[in-house]
Amino acid sequence: MAKETKCPHCGVWTTTDNNECDSCGKLLQPDRSEEIERMKNFKPLDIPLLEIPEDDPWYLKAVKHVIRTGQAIFLAIASVLVYLASGVAH
Ligand SMILES: [Zn+2]
């Protein structure tokens, strides 16, 4: 049974018996592992959320809440990317 692989060059899912993309003809394997390696080194989940001390003035809390919401959204997107990258790895 052939394995479906997503081409890192053109993004087309291709069924491979060899190591080449059916669509663009470039090699699938070397660049793909390189990309996974890059994703492993990129650790967005290690970024701590901004702390909001109780004794901060209200306007500072408001600003920090906005920043923290942005961080939470970024972390959510980052986890999806990490999930997709690990999915490609298998
Ligand atoms: Zn391709």
PDB file of the backbone (N, CA, C, O) and the ligand in Angstrom, with CONECT records:
HET     ZN  A 101       1
ATOM      1  N   MET A   1       0.842  -1.211   0.000  1.00  0.00           N
ATOM      2  CA  MET A   1       0.000   0.000   0.000  1.00  0.00           C
ATOM      3  C   MET A   1       0.871   1.253   0.000  1.00  0.00           C
ATOM      4  O   MET A   1       1.752   1.403   0.846  1.00  0.00           O
ATOM      5  N   ALA A   2       0.626   2.129  -0.930  1.00  0.00           N
ATOM      6  CA  ALA A   2       1.430   3.339  -1.056  1.00  0.00           C
ATOM      7  C   ALA A   2       1.026   4.356   0.010  1.00  0.00           C
ATOM      8  O   ALA A   2      -0.113   4.384   0.477  1.00  0.00           O
ATOM      9  N   LYS A   3       1.988   5.179   0.371  1.00  0.00           N
ATOM     10  CA  LYS A   3       1.758   6.159   1.427  1.00  0.00           C
ATOM     11  C   LYS A   3       1.546   7.546   0.834  1.00  0.00           C
ATOM     12  O   LYS A   3       2.265   7.976  -0.068  1.00  0.00           O
ATOM     13  N   GLU A   4       0.538   8.231   1.366  1.00  0.00           N
ATOM     14  CA  GLU A   4       0.287   9.598   0.915  1.00  0.00           C
ATOM     15  C   GLU A   4       1.242  10.554   1.623  1.00  0.00           C
ATOM     16  O   GLU A   4       1.359  10.545   2.848  1.00  0.00           O
ATOM     17  N   THR A   5       1.915  11.370   0.836  1.00  0.00           N
ATOM     18  CA  THR A   5       2.864  12.324   1.392  1.00  0.00           C
ATOM     19  C   THR A   5       2.575  13.703   0.823  1.00  0.00           C
ATOM     20  O   THR A   5       2.290  13.859  -0.364  1.00  0.00           O
ATOM     21  N   LYS A   6       2.655  14.695   1.695  1.00  0.00           N
ATOM     22  CA  LYS A   6       2.443  16.057   1.228  1.00  0.00           C
ATOM     23  C   LYS A   6       3.767  16.642   0.767  1.00  0.00           C
ATOM     24  O   LYS A   6       4.752  16.644   1.506  1.00  0.00           O
ATOM     25  N   CYS A   7       3.778  17.135  -0.457  1.00  0.00           N
ATOM     26  CA  CYS A   7       4.996  17.714  -1.022  1.00  0.00           C
ATOM     27  C   CYS A   7       5.320  19.041  -0.319  1.00  0.00           C
ATOM     28  O   CYS A   7       4.460  19.919  -0.242  1.00  0.00           O
ATOM     29  N   PRO A   8       6.558  19.198   0.198  1.00  0.00           N
ATOM     30  CA  PRO A   8       6.938  20.443   0.879  1.00  0.00           C
ATOM     31  C   PRO A   8       7.145  21.599  -0.096  1.00  0.00           C
ATOM     32  O   PRO A   8       7.204  22.759   0.311  1.00  0.00           O
ATOM     33  N   HIS A   9       7.252  21.279  -1.375  1.00  0.00           N
ATOM     34  CA  HIS A   9       7.529  22.317  -2.374  1.00  0.00           C
ATOM     35  C   HIS A   9       6.254  22.920  -2.937  1.00  0.00           C
ATOM     36  O   HIS A   9       6.108  24.141  -2.989  1.00  0.00           O
ATOM     37  N   CYS A  10       5.321  22.057  -3.361  1.00  0.00           N
ATOM     38  CA  CYS A  10       4.116  22.569  -4.006  1.00  0.00           C
ATOM     39  C   CYS A  10       2.860  22.320  -3.166  1.00  0.00           C
ATOM     40  O   CYS A  10       1.788  22.829  -3.492  1.00  0.00           O
ATOM     41  N   GLY A  11       2.989  21.528  -2.071  1.00  0.00           N
ATOM     42  CA  GLY A  11       1.862  21.335  -1.164  1.00  0.00           C
ATOM     43  C   GLY A  11       0.839  20.323  -1.648  1.00  0.00           C
ATOM     44  O   GLY A  11      -0.219  20.174  -1.036  1.00  0.00           O
ATOM     45  N   VAL A  12       1.136  19.627  -2.734  1.00  0.00           N
ATOM     46  CA  VAL A  12       0.200  18.638  -3.273  1.00  0.00           C
ATOM     47  C   VAL A  12       0.414  17.288  -2.591  1.00  0.00           C
ATOM     48  O   VAL A  12       1.546  16.837  -2.419  1.00  0.00           O
ATOM     49  N   TRP A  13      -0.700  16.648  -2.203  1.00  0.00           N
ATOM     50  CA  TRP A  13      -0.605  15.303  -1.638  1.00  0.00           C
ATOM     51  C   TRP A  13      -0.334  14.330  -2.768  1.00  0.00           C
ATOM     52  O   TRP A  13      -1.051  14.315  -3.769  1.00  0.00           O
ATOM     53  N   THR A  14       0.702  13.516  -2.610  1.00  0.00           N
ATOM     54  CA  THR A  14       1.110  12.629  -3.677  1.00  0.00           C
ATOM     55  C   THR A  14       1.318  11.221  -3.139  1.00  0.00           C
ATOM     56  O   THR A  14       1.774  11.038  -2.010  1.00  0.00           O
ATOM     57  N   THR A  15       0.979  10.230  -3.955  1.00  0.00           N
ATOM     58  CA  THR A  15       1.212   8.846  -3.572  1.00  0.00           C
ATOM     59  C   THR A  15       2.580   8.435  -4.078  1.00  0.00           C
ATOM     60  O   THR A  15       2.838   8.443  -5.281  1.00  0.00           O
ATOM     61  N   THR A  16       3.465   8.070  -3.137  1.00  0.00           N
ATOM     62  CA  THR A  16       4.857   7.838  -3.521  1.00  0.00           C
ATOM     63  C   THR A  16       5.270   6.394  -3.369  1.00  0.00           C
ATOM     64  O   THR A  16       5.016   5.766  -2.341  1.00  0.00           O
ATOM     65  N   ASP A  17       5.915   5.866  -4.407  1.00  0.00           N
ATOM     66  CA  ASP A  17       6.657   4.609  -4.249  1.00  0.00           C
ATOM     67  C   ASP A  17       8.134   4.989  -4.283  1.00  0.00           C
ATOM     68  O   ASP A  17       8.986   4.293  -3.731  1.00  0.00           O
ATOM     69  N   ASN A  18       8.416   6.113  -4.947  1.00  0.00           N
ATOM     70  CA  ASN A  18       9.770   6.674  -4.897  1.00  0.00           C
ATOM     71  C   ASN A  18       9.733   7.911  -4.009  1.00  0.00           C
ATOM     72  O   ASN A  18       8.745   8.150  -3.315  1.00  0.00           O
ATOM     73  N   ASN A  19      10.793   8.690  -4.028  1.00  0.00           N
ATOM     74  CA  ASN A  19      10.917   9.835  -3.125  1.00  0.00           C
ATOM     75  C   ASN A  19      10.615  11.152  -3.832  1.00  0.00           C
ATOM     76  O   ASN A  19      11.041  12.217  -3.387  1.00  0.00           O
ATOM     77  N   GLU A  20       9.863  11.066  -4.953  1.00  0.00           N
ATOM     78  CA  GLU A  20       9.630  12.277  -5.737  1.00  0.00           C
ATOM     79  C   GLU A  20       8.156  12.651  -5.775  1.00  0.00           C
ATOM     80  O   GLU A  20       7.267  11.800  -5.735  1.00  0.00           O
ATOM     81  N   CYS A  21       7.932  13.961  -5.852  1.00  0.00           N
ATOM     82  CA  CYS A  21       6.574  14.475  -5.954  1.00  0.00           C
ATOM     83  C   CYS A  21       6.003  14.207  -7.344  1.00  0.00           C
ATOM     84  O   CYS A  21       6.661  14.469  -8.352  1.00  0.00           O
ATOM     85  N   ASP A  22       4.777  13.684  -7.395  1.00  0.00           N
ATOM     86  CA  ASP A  22       4.122  13.437  -8.676  1.00  0.00           C
ATOM     87  C   ASP A  22       3.838  14.736  -9.412  1.00  0.00           C
ATOM     88  O   ASP A  22       3.776  14.768 -10.641  1.00  0.00           O
ATOM     89  N   SER A  23       3.668  15.803  -8.650  1.00  0.00           N
ATOM     90  CA  SER A  23       3.245  17.070  -9.227  1.00  0.00           C
ATOM     91  C   SER A  23       4.408  17.909  -9.754  1.00  0.00           C
ATOM     92  O   SER A  23       4.376  18.369 -10.895  1.00  0.00           O
ATOM     93  N   CYS A  24       5.445  18.111  -8.914  1.00  0.00           N
ATOM     94  CA  CYS A  24       6.531  19.003  -9.326  1.00  0.00           C
ATOM     95  C   CYS A  24       7.850  18.259  -9.540  1.00  0.00           C
ATOM     96  O   CYS A  24       8.806  18.829 -10.065  1.00  0.00           O
ATOM     97  N   GLY A  25       7.903  16.974  -9.132  1.00  0.00           N
ATOM     98  CA  GLY A  25       9.082  16.159  -9.415  1.00  0.00           C
ATOM     99  C   GLY A  25      10.258  16.360  -8.475  1.00  0.00           C
ATOM    100  O   GLY A  25      11.319  15.768  -8.670  1.00  0.00           O
ATOM    101  N   LYS A  26      10.073  17.201  -7.446  1.00  0.00           N
ATOM    102  CA  LYS A  26      11.167  17.428  -6.505  1.00  0.00           C
ATOM    103  C   LYS A  26      11.168  16.345  -5.419  1.00  0.00           C
ATOM    104  O   LYS A  26      10.178  15.644  -5.211  1.00  0.00           O
ATOM    105  N   LEU A  27      12.317  16.233  -4.734  1.00  0.00           N
ATOM    106  CA  LEU A  27      12.446  15.234  -3.682  1.00  0.00           C
ATOM    107  C   LEU A  27      11.575  15.600  -2.475  1.00  0.00           C
ATOM    108  O   LEU A  27      11.488  16.761  -2.077  1.00  0.00           O
ATOM    109  N   LEU A  28      10.944  14.586  -1.915  1.00  0.00           N
ATOM    110  CA  LEU A  28      10.054  14.832  -0.781  1.00  0.00           C
ATOM    111  C   LEU A  28      10.795  14.751   0.555  1.00  0.00           C
ATOM    112  O   LEU A  28      10.601  15.598   1.426  1.00  0.00           O
ATOM    113  N   GLN A  29      11.629  13.751   0.712  1.00  0.00           N
ATOM    114  CA  GLN A  29      12.144  13.377   2.027  1.00  0.00           C
ATOM    115  C   GLN A  29      13.103  14.367   2.689  1.00  0.00           C
ATOM    116  O   GLN A  29      12.867  14.749   3.835  1.00  0.00           O
ATOM    117  N   PRO A  30      14.187  14.804   2.011  1.00  0.00           N
ATOM    118  CA  PRO A  30      15.190  15.621   2.702  1.00  0.00           C
ATOM    119  C   PRO A  30      14.620  16.926   3.234  1.00  0.00           C
ATOM    120  O   PRO A  30      14.851  17.279   4.391  1.00  0.00           O
ATOM    121  N   ASP A  31      13.884  17.638   2.409  1.00  0.00           N
ATOM    122  CA  ASP A  31      13.335  18.926   2.809  1.00  0.00           C
ATOM    123  C   ASP A  31      12.273  18.766   3.892  1.00  0.00           C
ATOM    124  O   ASP A  31      12.115  19.629   4.757  1.00  0.00           O
ATOM    125  N   ARG A  32      11.555  17.661   3.833  1.00  0.00           N
ATOM    126  CA  ARG A  32      10.491  17.453   4.807  1.00  0.00           C
ATOM    127  C   ARG A  32      11.064  17.266   6.207  1.00  0.00           C
ATOM    128  O   ARG A  32      10.565  17.855   7.166  1.00  0.00           O
ATOM    129  N   SER A  33      12.112  16.448   6.330  1.00  0.00           N
ATOM    130  CA  SER A  33      12.706  16.220   7.640  1.00  0.00           C
ATOM    131  C   SER A  33      13.343  17.495   8.165  1.00  0.00           C
ATOM    132  O   SER A  33      13.364  17.754   9.368  1.00  0.00           O
ATOM    133  N   GLU A  34      13.863  18.287   7.230  1.00  0.00           N
ATOM    134  CA  GLU A  34      14.454  19.568   7.598  1.00  0.00           C
ATOM    135  C   GLU A  34      13.394  20.480   8.208  1.00  0.00           C
ATOM    136  O   GLU A  34      13.638  21.183   9.189  1.00  0.00           O
ATOM    137  N   GLU A  35      12.239  20.445   7.612  1.00  0.00           N
ATOM    138  CA  GLU A  35      11.135  21.279   8.087  1.00  0.00           C
ATOM    139  C   GLU A  35      10.651  20.833   9.468  1.00  0.00           C
ATOM    140  O   GLU A  35      10.351  21.658  10.331  1.00  0.00           O
ATOM    141  N   ILE A  36      10.583  19.529   9.658  1.00  0.00           N
ATOM    142  CA  ILE A  36      10.164  18.984  10.960  1.00  0.00           C
ATOM    143  C   ILE A  36      11.177  19.350  12.029  1.00  0.00           C
ATOM    144  O   ILE A  36      10.815  19.679  13.158  1.00  0.00           O
ATOM    145  N   GLU A  37      12.456  19.289  11.660  1.00  0.00           N
ATOM    146  CA  GLU A  37      13.521  19.647  12.592  1.00  0.00           C
ATOM    147  C   GLU A  37      13.378  21.104  13.026  1.00  0.00           C
ATOM    148  O   GLU A  37      13.579  21.443  14.192  1.00  0.00           O
ATOM    149  N   ARG A  38      13.025  21.959  12.061  1.00  0.00           N
ATOM    150  CA  ARG A  38      12.848  23.376  12.347  1.00  0.00           C
ATOM    151  C   ARG A  38      11.682  23.583  13.298  1.00  0.00           C
ATOM    152  O   ARG A  38      11.743  24.425  14.193  1.00  0.00           O
ATOM    153  N   MET A  39      10.619  22.811  13.100  1.00  0.00           N
ATOM    154  CA  MET A  39       9.443  22.921  13.949  1.00  0.00           C
ATOM    155  C   MET A  39       9.747  22.465  15.373  1.00  0.00           C
ATOM    156  O   MET A  39       9.204  23.006  16.336  1.00  0.00           O
ATOM    157  N   LYS A  40      10.626  21.461  15.499  1.00  0.00           N
ATOM    158  CA  LYS A  40      10.991  20.956  16.831  1.00  0.00           C
ATOM    159  C   LYS A  40      11.767  22.001  17.607  1.00  0.00           C
ATOM    160  O   LYS A  40      11.602  22.148  18.818  1.00  0.00           O
ATOM    161  N   ASN A  41      12.629  22.737  16.881  1.00  0.00           N
ATOM    162  CA  ASN A  41      13.437  23.764  17.538  1.00  0.00           C
ATOM    163  C   ASN A  41      12.611  24.981  17.923  1.00  0.00           C
ATOM    164  O   ASN A  41      12.970  25.734  18.828  1.00  0.00           O
ATOM    165  N   PHE A  42      11.511  25.157  17.228  1.00  0.00           N
ATOM    166  CA  PHE A  42      10.619  26.277  17.499  1.00  0.00           C
ATOM    167  C   PHE A  42       9.628  25.856  18.585  1.00  0.00           C
ATOM    168  O   PHE A  42       8.757  25.018  18.351  1.00  0.00           O
ATOM    169  N   LYS A  43       9.770  26.447  19.777  1.00  0.00           N
ATOM    170  CA  LYS A  43       8.934  26.003  20.895  1.00  0.00           C
ATOM    171  C   LYS A  43       8.009  27.110  21.385  1.00  0.00           C
ATOM    172  O   LYS A  43       8.287  27.746  22.402  1.00  0.00           O
ATOM    173  N   PRO A  44       6.939  27.341  20.688  1.00  0.00           N
ATOM    174  CA  PRO A  44       6.020  28.409  21.082  1.00  0.00           C
ATOM    175  C   PRO A  44       5.300  28.090  22.388  1.00  0.00           C
ATOM    176  O   PRO A  44       4.862  29.001  23.090  1.00  0.00           O
ATOM    177  N   LEU A  45       5.172  26.807  22.719  1.00  0.00           N
ATOM    178  CA  LEU A  45       4.426  26.422  23.916  1.00  0.00           C
ATOM    179  C   LEU A  45       5.193  26.721  25.196  1.00  0.00           C
ATOM    180  O   LEU A  45       4.643  26.648  26.295  1.00  0.00           O
ATOM    181  N   ASP A  46       6.485  27.064  25.039  1.00  0.00           N
ATOM    182  CA  ASP A  46       7.285  27.394  26.214  1.00  0.00           C
ATOM    183  C   ASP A  46       7.118  28.853  26.640  1.00  0.00           C
ATOM    184  O   ASP A  46       7.561  29.252  27.718  1.00  0.00           O
ATOM    185  N   ILE A  47       6.475  29.640  25.778  1.00  0.00           N
ATOM    186  CA  ILE A  47       6.294  31.052  26.090  1.00  0.00           C
ATOM    187  C   ILE A  47       5.266  31.191  27.216  1.00  0.00           C
ATOM    188  O   ILE A  47       4.120  30.768  27.068  1.00  0.00           O
ATOM    189  N   PRO A  48       5.679  31.786  28.346  1.00  0.00           N
ATOM    190  CA  PRO A  48       4.736  31.930  29.453  1.00  0.00           C
ATOM    191  C   PRO A  48       3.732  33.040  29.190  1.00  0.00           C
ATOM    192  O   PRO A  48       4.048  34.028  28.527  1.00  0.00           O
ATOM    193  N   LEU A  49       2.538  32.876  29.703  1.00  0.00           N
ATOM    194  CA  LEU A  49       1.545  33.935  29.559  1.00  0.00           C
ATOM    195  C   LEU A  49       1.924  35.099  30.465  1.00  0.00           C
ATOM    196  O   LEU A  49       2.516  34.924  31.530  1.00  0.00           O
ATOM    197  N   LEU A  50       1.565  36.283  30.010  1.00  0.00           N
ATOM    198  CA  LEU A  50       1.862  37.500  30.750  1.00  0.00           C
ATOM    199  C   LEU A  50       1.161  37.486  32.105  1.00  0.00           C
ATOM    200  O   LEU A  50      -0.015  37.137  32.210  1.00  0.00           O
ATOM    201  N   GLU A  51       1.904  37.872  33.136  1.00  0.00           N
ATOM    202  CA  GLU A  51       1.309  37.904  34.469  1.00  0.00           C
ATOM    203  C   GLU A  51       0.624  39.241  34.719  1.00  0.00           C
ATOM    204  O   GLU A  51       1.094  40.298  34.297  1.00  0.00           O
ATOM    205  N   ILE A  52      -0.495  39.158  35.415  1.00  0.00           N
ATOM    206  CA  ILE A  52      -1.228  40.380  35.755  1.00  0.00           C
ATOM    207  C   ILE A  52      -1.361  40.453  37.280  1.00  0.00           C
ATOM    208  O   ILE A  52      -2.268  39.854  37.858  1.00  0.00           O
ATOM    209  N   PRO A  53      -0.446  41.196  37.927  1.00  0.00           N
ATOM    210  CA  PRO A  53      -0.491  41.317  39.391  1.00  0.00           C
ATOM    211  C   PRO A  53      -1.759  42.049  39.851  1.00  0.00           C
ATOM    212  O   PRO A  53      -2.279  42.919  39.153  1.00  0.00           O
ATOM    213  N   GLU A  54      -2.236  41.680  41.022  1.00  0.00           N
ATOM    214  CA  GLU A  54      -3.470  42.266  41.546  1.00  0.00           C
ATOM    215  C   GLU A  54      -3.344  43.773  41.804  1.00  0.00           C
ATOM    216  O   GLU A  54      -4.324  44.511  41.711  1.00  0.00           O
ATOM    217  N   ASP A  55      -2.110  44.223  42.134  1.00  0.00           N
ATOM    218  CA  ASP A  55      -1.952  45.638  42.502  1.00  0.00           C
ATOM    219  C   ASP A  55      -1.662  46.543  41.300  1.00  0.00           C
ATOM    220  O   ASP A  55      -1.355  47.722  41.473  1.00  0.00           O
ATOM    221  N   ASP A  56      -1.757  45.994  40.084  1.00  0.00           N
ATOM    222  CA  ASP A  56      -1.634  46.838  38.893  1.00  0.00           C
ATOM    223  C   ASP A  56      -2.824  47.779  38.806  1.00  0.00           C
ATOM    224  O   ASP A  56      -3.940  47.406  39.167  1.00  0.00           O
ATOM    225  N   PRO A  57      -2.591  49.016  38.322  1.00  0.00           N
ATOM    226  CA  PRO A  57      -3.726  49.918  38.073  1.00  0.00           C
ATOM    227  C   PRO A  57      -4.641  49.341  36.998  1.00  0.00           C
ATOM    228  O   PRO A  57      -4.195  48.527  36.189  1.00  0.00           O
ATOM    229  N   TRP A  58      -5.916  49.747  36.972  1.00  0.00           N
ATOM    230  CA  TRP A  58      -6.920  49.133  36.083  1.00  0.00           C
ATOM    231  C   TRP A  58      -6.551  49.219  34.607  1.00  0.00           C
ATOM    232  O   TRP A  58      -6.783  48.287  33.838  1.00  0.00           O
ATOM    233  N   TYR A  59      -5.954  50.392  34.216  1.00  0.00           N
ATOM    234  CA  TYR A  59      -5.626  50.560  32.788  1.00  0.00           C
ATOM    235  C   TYR A  59      -4.500  49.626  32.362  1.00  0.00           C
ATOM    236  O   TYR A  59      -4.480  49.137  31.232  1.00  0.00           O
ATOM    237  N   LEU A  60      -3.541  49.378  33.298  1.00  0.00           N
ATOM    238  CA  LEU A  60      -2.445  48.455  33.007  1.00  0.00           C
ATOM    239  C   LEU A  60      -2.978  47.035  32.875  1.00  0.00           C
ATOM    240  O   LEU A  60      -2.542  46.274  32.011  1.00  0.00           O
ATOM    241  N   LYS A  61      -3.938  46.682  33.752  1.00  0.00           N
ATOM    242  CA  LYS A  61      -4.572  45.369  33.678  1.00  0.00           C
ATOM    243  C   LYS A  61      -5.279  45.193  32.339  1.00  0.00           C
ATOM    244  O   LYS A  61      -5.196  44.143  31.701  1.00  0.00           O
ATOM    245  N   ALA A  62      -5.985  46.263  31.929  1.00  0.00           N
ATOM    246  CA  ALA A  62      -6.721  46.203  30.653  1.00  0.00           C
ATOM    247  C   ALA A  62      -5.765  45.940  29.496  1.00  0.00           C
ATOM    248  O   ALA A  62      -6.024  45.092  28.642  1.00  0.00           O
ATOM    249  N   VAL A  63      -4.651  46.681  29.480  1.00  0.00           N
ATOM    250  CA  VAL A  63      -3.661  46.508  28.414  1.00  0.00           C
ATOM    251  C   VAL A  63      -3.091  45.094  28.450  1.00  0.00           C
ATOM    252  O   VAL A  63      -2.954  44.447  27.411  1.00  0.00           O
ATOM    253  N   LYS A  64      -2.759  44.617  29.650  1.00  0.00           N
ATOM    254  CA  LYS A  64      -2.167  43.285  29.779  1.00  0.00           C
ATOM    255  C   LYS A  64      -3.156  42.186  29.383  1.00  0.00           C
ATOM    256  O   LYS A  64      -2.768  41.155  28.834  1.00  0.00           O
ATOM    257  N   HIS A  65      -4.437  42.424  29.671  1.00  0.00           N
ATOM    258  CA  HIS A  65      -5.451  41.446  29.264  1.00  0.00           C
ATOM    259  C   HIS A  65      -5.495  41.309  27.749  1.00  0.00           C
ATOM    260  O   HIS A  65      -5.625  40.209  27.212  1.00  0.00           O
ATOM    261  N   VAL A  66      -5.383  42.455  27.067  1.00  0.00           N
ATOM    262  CA  VAL A  66      -5.385  42.445  25.602  1.00  0.00           C
ATOM    263  C   VAL A  66      -4.170  41.675  25.076  1.00  0.00           C
ATOM    264  O   VAL A  66      -4.287  40.849  24.170  1.00  0.00           O
ATOM    265  N   ILE A  67      -2.996  41.964  25.666  1.00  0.00           N
ATOM    266  CA  ILE A  67      -1.765  41.283  25.245  1.00  0.00           C
ATOM    267  C   ILE A  67      -1.892  39.782  25.497  1.00  0.00           C
ATOM    268  O   ILE A  67      -1.501  38.970  24.658  1.00  0.00           O
ATOM    269  N   ARG A  68      -2.446  39.414  26.668  1.00  0.00           N
ATOM    270  CA  ARG A  68      -2.551  38.006  27.033  1.00  0.00           C
ATOM    271  C   ARG A  68      -3.529  37.267  26.114  1.00  0.00           C
ATOM    272  O   ARG A  68      -3.318  36.103  25.773  1.00  0.00           O
ATOM    273  N   THR A  69      -4.595  37.958  25.723  1.00  0.00           N
ATOM    274  CA  THR A  69      -5.539  37.356  24.774  1.00  0.00           C
ATOM    275  C   THR A  69      -4.832  37.066  23.453  1.00  0.00           C
ATOM    276  O   THR A  69      -5.016  36.010  22.848  1.00  0.00           O
ATOM    277  N   GLY A  70      -4.015  38.035  23.022  1.00  0.00           N
ATOM    278  CA  GLY A  70      -3.232  37.845  21.801  1.00  0.00           C
ATOM    279  C   GLY A  70      -2.293  36.664  21.934  1.00  0.00           C
ATOM    280  O   GLY A  70      -2.149  35.880  20.997  1.00  0.00           O
ATOM    281  N   GLN A  71      -1.653  36.526  23.085  1.00  0.00           N
ATOM    282  CA  GLN A  71      -0.747  35.407  23.338  1.00  0.00           C
ATOM    283  C   GLN A  71      -1.498  34.085  23.290  1.00  0.00           C
ATOM    284  O   GLN A  71      -1.013  33.114  22.710  1.00  0.00           O
ATOM    285  N   ALA A  72      -2.676  34.044  23.894  1.00  0.00           N
ATOM    286  CA  ALA A  72      -3.476  32.816  23.928  1.00  0.00           C
ATOM    287  C   ALA A  72      -3.855  32.384  22.517  1.00  0.00           C
ATOM    288  O   ALA A  72      -3.802  31.200  22.186  1.00  0.00           O
ATOM    289  N   ILE A  73      -4.240  33.360  21.682  1.00  0.00           N
ATOM    290  CA  ILE A  73      -4.592  33.057  20.291  1.00  0.00           C
ATOM    291  C   ILE A  73      -3.363  32.547  19.544  1.00  0.00           C
ATOM    292  O   ILE A  73      -3.445  31.587  18.778  1.00  0.00           O
ATOM    293  N   PHE A  74      -2.219  33.200  19.775  1.00  0.00           N
ATOM    294  CA  PHE A  74      -0.977  32.783  19.135  1.00  0.00           C
ATOM    295  C   PHE A  74      -0.611  31.360  19.547  1.00  0.00           C
ATOM    296  O   PHE A  74      -0.215  30.552  18.706  1.00  0.00           O
ATOM    297  N   LEU A  75      -0.742  31.052  20.831  1.00  0.00           N
ATOM    298  CA  LEU A  75      -0.419  29.713  21.318  1.00  0.00           C
ATOM    299  C   LEU A  75      -1.338  28.664  20.705  1.00  0.00           C
ATOM    300  O   LEU A  75      -0.905  27.558  20.383  1.00  0.00           O
ATOM    301  N   ALA A  76      -2.620  29.023  20.545  1.00  0.00           N
ATOM    302  CA  ALA A  76      -3.579  28.100  19.938  1.00  0.00           C
ATOM    303  C   ALA A  76      -3.175  27.788  18.505  1.00  0.00           C
ATOM    304  O   ALA A  76      -3.189  26.631  18.086  1.00  0.00           O
ATOM    305  N   ILE A  77      -2.816  28.828  17.752  1.00  0.00           N
ATOM    306  CA  ILE A  77      -2.381  28.644  16.367  1.00  0.00           C
ATOM    307  C   ILE A  77      -1.092  27.818  16.327  1.00  0.00           C
ATOM    308  O   ILE A  77      -0.934  26.930  15.490  1.00  0.00           O
ATOM    309  N   ALA A  78      -0.169  28.132  17.256  1.00  0.00           N
ATOM    310  CA  ALA A  78       1.108  27.432  17.305  1.00  0.00           C
ATOM    311  C   ALA A  78       0.912  25.950  17.603  1.00  0.00           C
ATOM    312  O   ALA A  78       1.592  25.112  17.012  1.00  0.00           O
ATOM    313  N   SER A  79      -0.013  25.607  18.518  1.00  0.00           N
ATOM    314  CA  SER A  79      -0.230  24.195  18.828  1.00  0.00           C
ATOM    315  C   SER A  79      -0.811  23.456  17.638  1.00  0.00           C
ATOM    316  O   SER A  79      -0.496  22.288  17.415  1.00  0.00           O
ATOM    317  N   VAL A  80      -1.662  24.134  16.869  1.00  0.00           N
ATOM    318  CA  VAL A  80      -2.208  23.523  15.654  1.00  0.00           C
ATOM    319  C   VAL A  80      -1.078  23.235  14.666  1.00  0.00           C
ATOM    320  O   VAL A  80      -1.043  22.175  14.042  1.00  0.00           O
ATOM    321  N   LEU A  81      -0.159  24.189  14.532  1.00  0.00           N
ATOM    322  CA  LEU A  81       0.979  24.008  13.617  1.00  0.00           C
ATOM    323  C   LEU A  81       1.853  22.842  14.073  1.00  0.00           C
ATOM    324  O   LEU A  81       2.287  22.029  13.256  1.00  0.00           O
ATOM    325  N   VAL A  82       2.109  22.763  15.375  1.00  0.00           N
ATOM    326  CA  VAL A  82       2.919  21.673  15.917  1.00  0.00           C
ATOM    327  C   VAL A  82       2.212  20.342  15.701  1.00  0.00           C
ATOM    328  O   VAL A  82       2.843  19.341  15.362  1.00  0.00           O
ATOM    329  N   TYR A  83       0.890  20.339  15.902  1.00  0.00           N
ATOM    330  CA  TYR A  83       0.092  19.145  15.685  1.00  0.00           C
ATOM    331  C   TYR A  83       0.188  18.696  14.226  1.00  0.00           C
ATOM    332  O   TYR A  83       0.389  17.515  13.942  1.00  0.00           O
ATOM    333  N   LEU A  84       0.044  19.645  13.311  1.00  0.00           N
ATOM    334  CA  LEU A  84       0.126  19.330  11.884  1.00  0.00           C
ATOM    335  C   LEU A  84       1.508  18.819  11.516  1.00  0.00           C
ATOM    336  O   LEU A  84       1.641  17.888  10.721  1.00  0.00           O
ATOM    337  N   ALA A  85       2.543  19.429  12.098  1.00  0.00           N
ATOM    338  CA  ALA A  85       3.918  19.022  11.807  1.00  0.00           C
ATOM    339  C   ALA A  85       4.167  17.603  12.291  1.00  0.00           C
ATOM    340  O   ALA A  85       4.808  16.814  11.596  1.00  0.00           O
ATOM    341  N   SER A  86       3.668  17.273  13.472  1.00  0.00           N
ATOM    342  CA  SER A  86       3.866  15.913  13.993  1.00  0.00           C
ATOM    343  C   SER A  86       3.022  14.918  13.206  1.00  0.00           C
ATOM    344  O   SER A  86       3.376  13.744  13.108  1.00  0.00           O
ATOM    345  N   GLY A  87       1.913  15.380  12.650  1.00  0.00           N
ATOM    346  CA  GLY A  87       1.090  14.529  11.809  1.00  0.00           C
ATOM    347  C   GLY A  87       1.810  14.162  10.526  1.00  0.00           C
ATOM    348  O   GLY A  87       1.713  13.032  10.047  1.00  0.00           O
ATOM    349  N   VAL A  88       2.533  15.126   9.974  1.00  0.00           N
ATOM    350  CA  VAL A  88       3.305  14.900   8.750  1.00  0.00           C
ATOM    351  C   VAL A  88       4.446  13.923   9.025  1.00  0.00           C
ATOM    352  O   VAL A  88       4.843  13.160   8.145  1.00  0.00           O
ATOM    353  N   ALA A  89       4.971  13.952  10.258  1.00  0.00           N
ATOM    354  CA  ALA A  89       6.120  13.138  10.616  1.00  0.00           C
ATOM    355  C   ALA A  89       5.815  11.645  10.595  1.00  0.00           C
ATOM    356  O   ALA A  89       6.727  10.835  10.427  1.00  0.00           O
ATOM    357  N   HIS A  90       4.546  11.266  10.762  1.00  0.00           N
ATOM    358  CA  HIS A  90       4.209   9.837  10.856  1.00  0.00           C
ATOM    359  C   HIS A  90       3.799   9.243   9.524  1.00  0.00           C
ATOM    360  O   HIS A  90       3.487   8.055   9.447  1.00  0.00           O
TER     361      HIS A  90
HETATM  362 ZN    ZN A 101       5.540  18.894  -5.439  1.00  0.00          ZN2+
END
